[in-house]
Amino acid sequence: MRGMNYNHLYYFWTVAKEGGIAAACEQLHLTPQTVSGQLKVLEEALGAKLFSRAGRKLVLTDTGRVAFNYADEMFRLGAEMTEVLEGRAGGQPLAFTVGIVDVVPKMIAYRLLEPALHLSEPVHIVCREGKLDALLADIALHKLDIVIADTPVGTALNVRAFNHLLGECGITFFAARTLAARYRRRFPHSLADAPMLLPTTSTAVRGALMQWLDQQGIRPRIVGEFDDSALMNAFGQRAVGVFVAPSVVEQEITRQYDVRPIGRTDGVRERYYAISAERRLRHPAVVAVSQAARSELF
């Protein structure tokens, strides 16, 4: 096929996105006859039907779904390019909107996103925190450039998104100064019946941590469970119990909360992902985050 008419492709994309010719005509300010005619021309150029009828509804064929996926990415990138270039032409900072799953430690989120602040051009970063499913809905609507998560997007979620592993690390066990000496001796067996502060079961690390403790024959005394790692760290700082954090931020945790590491393990791995609507990362800030995470942080 030579010389695809991108107006025809845009009409097709709009019909598929709006769910029908009538709704698409309202968006395009064209008559139904014009849109129908242009769709027919596109189908003839492609040599395949793009829609089939199911009652009064238009349904994408297999070819139509493939064409829509490509068109969707093309027009999304075109809109993104226009926004970026308009912002730069007007001297505006580069917009970078990030979703952060609420169970991702704030210290990790900052360390991951910090490289975006050191680009050669100014960056205006907006961080939105929430549950993974809600943030993925915003990814699908192109309201976010990436989502930082502790789990990849599974196939069960009907969202077109791509996982990019940023890195992984083991975990470190911490305790306040008054507890550290006691539990550092004979680690990890010293954790048997030790008061422990744990991430909740909504976090990816919780299951792996409990499995590792079970393999060591250790049954700690759980005194608190937390979605928010910063709150868990604050309780640990007050000697309420032993707590865990990713080893990659061990020095920061030690310094900020005035606690001491009592032991480490690579038997439990924390993994962090950038989830995007695109297979290839193109946004300059997202590329900086990904490259720095892989080459420096992890």
C-alpha positions as CSV (number, residue, x, y, z in Angstrom):
1,M,0.0,0.0,0.0
2,R,1.4,3.4,-1.0
3,G,0.7,6.9,0.1
4,M,-1.7,6.3,3.0
5,N,-4.1,9.1,3.4
6,Y,-3.8,10.1,7.1
7,N,-7.0,12.0,7.1
8,H,-8.8,8.7,6.2
9,L,-6.9,7.0,9.0
10,Y,-7.9,9.8,11.4
11,Y,-11.5,9.4,10.5
12,F,-11.3,5.6,11.1
13,W,-9.6,6.2,14.4
14,T,-12.2,8.6,15.6
15,V,-15.1,6.3,14.6
16,A,-13.5,3.4,16.5
17,K,-12.7,5.6,19.5
18,E,-16.2,7.2,19.6
19,G,-18.0,3.9,19.0
20,G,-19.9,4.8,15.9
21,I,-20.2,7.1,12.8
22,A,-22.8,9.4,14.3
23,A,-20.6,10.2,17.4
24,A,-17.5,10.6,15.2
25,C,-19.3,13.0,12.9
26,E,-20.0,15.3,15.9
27,Q,-16.3,15.3,16.8
28,L,-15.2,15.8,13.1
29,H,-17.9,18.2,12.1
30,L,-18.5,16.1,9.0
31,T,-21.6,14.5,7.5
32,P,-22.2,10.7,8.0
33,Q,-22.0,10.3,4.2
34,T,-18.5,11.9,4.1
35,V,-17.2,9.8,6.9
36,S,-18.7,6.5,5.6
37,G,-17.2,7.3,2.1
38,Q,-13.7,8.0,3.5
39,L,-13.8,4.7,5.6
40,K,-14.7,2.8,2.4
41,V,-11.7,4.4,0.6
42,L,-9.4,3.4,3.5
43,E,-10.7,-0.2,3.5
44,E,-10.1,-0.4,-0.3
45,A,-6.6,0.9,0.1
46,L,-5.8,-1.6,2.9
47,G,-7.6,-4.4,1.1
48,A,-9.5,-5.5,4.2
49,K,-12.6,-4.7,6.1
50,L,-12.1,-2.6,9.3
51,F,-15.5,-2.9,10.8
52,S,-18.3,-5.5,10.8
53,R,-21.9,-4.9,12.0
54,A,-23.3,-6.4,15.1
55,G,-26.9,-5.4,15.0
56,R,-26.9,-1.6,14.8
57,K,-23.3,-1.3,16.2
58,L,-20.0,-1.2,14.4
59,V,-17.4,-3.7,15.7
60,L,-13.7,-3.7,14.8
61,T,-12.6,-6.7,12.8
62,D,-9.2,-8.3,13.6
63,T,-7.6,-6.1,10.9
64,G,-9.4,-3.1,12.4
65,R,-8.1,-3.8,15.9
66,V,-4.5,-4.0,14.6
67,A,-5.0,-0.7,12.6
68,F,-6.6,1.0,15.6
69,N,-3.7,0.1,17.9
70,Y,-1.2,1.6,15.4
71,A,-3.4,4.6,14.7
72,D,-3.9,5.2,18.5
73,E,-0.2,5.3,19.1
74,M,0.4,7.5,16.1
75,F,-2.1,10.2,17.0
76,R,-1.3,10.1,20.7
77,L,2.4,10.7,19.9
78,G,1.4,13.5,17.5
79,A,-0.6,15.2,20.2
80,E,2.2,14.7,22.7
81,M,4.7,16.2,20.2
82,T,2.5,19.2,19.7
83,E,2.1,19.8,23.4
84,V,5.9,19.5,24.0
85,L,6.9,21.7,21.1
86,E,4.3,24.4,22.0
87,G,5.5,24.4,25.6
88,R,9.2,24.7,24.5
89,A,8.3,27.4,22.0
90,G,6.6,29.4,24.7
91,G,9.5,29.0,27.1
92,Q,7.5,26.7,29.3
93,P,9.2,23.9,31.4
94,L,8.8,20.4,30.2
95,A,5.7,18.9,31.8
96,F,6.3,15.5,33.5
97,T,3.2,14.0,35.2
98,V,3.9,10.9,37.3
99,G,1.6,8.4,39.1
100,I,3.1,6.8,42.2
101,V,1.4,3.7,43.6
102,D,0.7,4.5,47.3
103,V,2.7,1.6,48.7
104,V,6.0,2.6,46.9
105,P,8.3,4.0,49.6
106,K,8.6,7.8,49.2
107,M,12.3,7.7,49.5
108,I,12.5,5.2,46.6
109,A,10.1,7.3,44.5
110,Y,12.2,10.4,45.0
111,R,15.5,8.6,44.2
112,L,13.9,7.2,41.0
113,L,12.5,10.6,39.8
114,E,15.4,12.8,40.9
115,P,17.3,12.4,37.6
116,A,14.4,14.1,35.7
117,L,15.1,17.3,37.7
118,H,18.7,17.5,36.3
119,L,17.9,17.6,32.6
120,S,19.4,20.4,30.6
121,E,15.9,21.9,30.2
122,P,13.6,23.0,33.1
123,V,11.1,20.3,34.2
124,H,7.7,20.9,35.9
125,I,7.0,17.6,37.7
126,V,3.5,16.7,39.0
127,C,3.2,13.6,41.3
128,R,-0.1,11.9,41.9
129,E,-0.4,9.1,44.4
130,G,-3.1,6.4,44.4
131,K,-4.0,2.8,43.9
132,L,-2.6,1.0,40.8
133,D,-5.9,0.4,39.1
134,A,-6.9,4.1,39.3
135,L,-3.5,5.2,38.1
136,L,-3.6,2.8,35.2
137,A,-7.0,4.3,34.1
138,D,-5.2,7.7,33.9
139,I,-2.4,6.1,31.9
140,A,-5.0,4.8,29.4
141,L,-6.4,8.3,29.1
142,H,-2.8,9.7,28.6
143,K,-3.2,11.8,31.8
144,L,0.1,10.4,33.1
145,D,3.5,10.0,31.5
146,I,4.4,7.0,33.7
147,V,3.3,5.1,36.8
148,I,5.9,4.0,39.3
149,A,4.8,0.7,40.8
150,D,6.1,-2.2,42.9
151,T,4.4,-4.8,40.6
152,P,4.0,-5.1,36.8
153,V,0.7,-4.7,35.1
154,G,-0.9,-8.2,34.9
155,T,-2.8,-9.6,31.9
156,A,-6.0,-9.7,34.0
157,L,-6.2,-5.9,33.8
158,N,-7.8,-4.8,30.6
159,V,-5.4,-1.9,30.1
160,R,-3.0,-1.3,27.2
161,A,0.2,-0.5,29.1
162,F,3.8,-1.7,29.1
163,N,6.1,-2.6,32.0
164,H,9.7,-1.4,32.2
165,L,11.7,-2.9,35.0
166,L,13.7,-0.1,36.6
167,G,15.6,-2.3,39.0
168,E,15.6,-4.6,42.0
169,C,17.4,-5.0,45.3
170,G,17.4,-6.9,48.6
171,I,16.0,-5.7,51.9
172,T,17.6,-4.5,55.1
173,F,16.2,-5.0,58.6
174,F,16.4,-1.9,60.9
175,A,15.9,-1.2,64.6
176,A,16.2,1.8,66.9
177,R,19.5,2.1,68.7
178,T,18.0,0.7,71.9
179,L,17.0,-2.5,70.0
180,A,19.7,-2.9,67.4
181,A,22.4,-4.6,69.5
182,R,20.0,-7.2,70.8
183,Y,18.6,-8.2,67.4
184,R,21.9,-7.9,65.4
185,R,23.4,-10.8,67.3
186,R,22.5,-14.1,65.6
187,F,20.6,-12.5,62.8
188,P,18.3,-13.6,61.4
189,H,17.4,-16.1,64.1
190,S,17.3,-13.3,66.6
191,L,14.1,-12.2,64.9
192,A,12.2,-15.1,66.4
193,D,9.5,-13.6,68.6
194,A,10.9,-10.1,67.9
195,P,8.4,-7.2,67.6
196,M,8.1,-6.5,63.9
197,L,6.5,-3.8,61.8
198,L,5.6,-5.1,58.4
199,P,4.2,-3.8,55.1
200,T,0.6,-4.7,54.6
201,T,-0.5,-7.6,52.4
202,S,-1.3,-5.0,49.6
203,T,2.4,-4.6,49.0
204,A,4.4,-6.9,46.7
205,V,7.1,-7.5,49.2
206,R,4.9,-8.8,52.1
207,G,4.3,-12.3,50.7
208,A,8.0,-12.8,49.8
209,L,9.1,-11.6,53.3
210,M,6.7,-13.9,55.1
211,Q,7.9,-16.8,53.0
212,W,11.6,-16.0,53.7
213,L,10.9,-15.8,57.4
214,D,9.1,-19.2,57.3
215,Q,12.0,-20.8,55.4
216,Q,14.3,-19.6,58.2
217,G,12.0,-21.1,60.8
218,I,11.3,-17.6,62.2
219,R,8.0,-16.5,63.7
220,P,8.2,-12.9,64.6
221,R,5.6,-11.1,66.7
222,I,3.8,-8.7,64.4
223,V,3.0,-5.5,66.2
224,G,2.0,-3.3,63.3
225,E,1.2,-3.3,59.6
226,F,1.5,-0.3,57.3
227,D,0.7,0.8,53.7
228,D,2.8,3.9,54.2
229,S,6.5,3.0,54.6
230,A,7.4,6.4,56.0
231,L,4.9,5.9,58.8
232,M,6.3,2.4,59.5
233,N,9.8,3.9,59.6
234,A,8.6,6.5,62.1
235,F,7.2,3.8,64.4
236,G,10.5,1.9,64.1
237,Q,12.4,5.0,65.0
238,R,10.5,5.0,68.3
239,A,11.6,1.5,69.1
240,V,8.1,0.0,68.5
241,G,9.7,-2.8,66.5
242,V,12.1,-4.0,63.8
243,F,11.2,-2.9,60.3
244,V,12.4,-3.4,56.7
245,A,13.3,-1.2,53.8
246,P,14.9,-1.6,50.4
247,S,18.7,-2.0,50.8
248,V,19.3,0.6,48.1
249,V,18.2,3.3,50.5
250,E,19.9,1.8,53.6
251,Q,22.1,4.8,54.2
252,E,19.3,7.3,53.9
253,I,17.1,5.4,56.3
254,T,19.9,5.1,58.8
255,R,20.6,8.8,58.6
256,Q,17.1,10.2,58.4
257,Y,15.5,8.0,61.2
258,D,18.6,7.6,63.4
259,V,18.2,3.8,63.3
260,R,20.7,1.0,62.8
261,P,20.7,-1.9,60.2
262,I,20.7,-5.2,62.0
263,G,20.9,-7.5,58.9
264,R,20.3,-7.9,55.2
265,T,19.0,-10.5,52.8
266,D,18.9,-10.9,49.0
267,G,16.4,-13.7,49.6
268,V,13.6,-11.1,49.4
269,R,13.7,-8.8,46.4
270,E,12.0,-5.4,46.0
271,R,11.3,-4.6,42.3
272,Y,10.2,-1.3,40.8
273,Y,8.6,-0.7,37.5
274,A,7.8,2.3,35.2
275,I,4.5,1.6,33.5
276,S,3.8,3.5,30.4
277,A,1.2,3.7,27.6
278,E,4.0,3.2,25.0
279,R,6.3,0.3,24.3
280,R,9.3,2.5,23.8
281,L,10.0,5.3,26.3
282,R,10.3,8.6,24.5
283,H,9.6,11.4,27.0
284,P,13.0,12.9,28.0
285,A,12.2,12.8,31.7
286,V,11.0,9.2,31.5
287,V,14.1,8.2,29.6
288,A,16.3,9.9,32.2
289,V,14.5,8.1,35.0
290,S,14.9,4.7,33.4
291,Q,18.5,5.1,32.4
292,A,19.6,6.4,35.9
293,A,17.7,3.7,37.7
294,R,19.4,0.9,35.7
295,S,22.9,2.4,35.6
296,E,23.2,4.2,39.0
297,L,20.5,3.5,41.6
298,F,20.2,-0.3,41.2
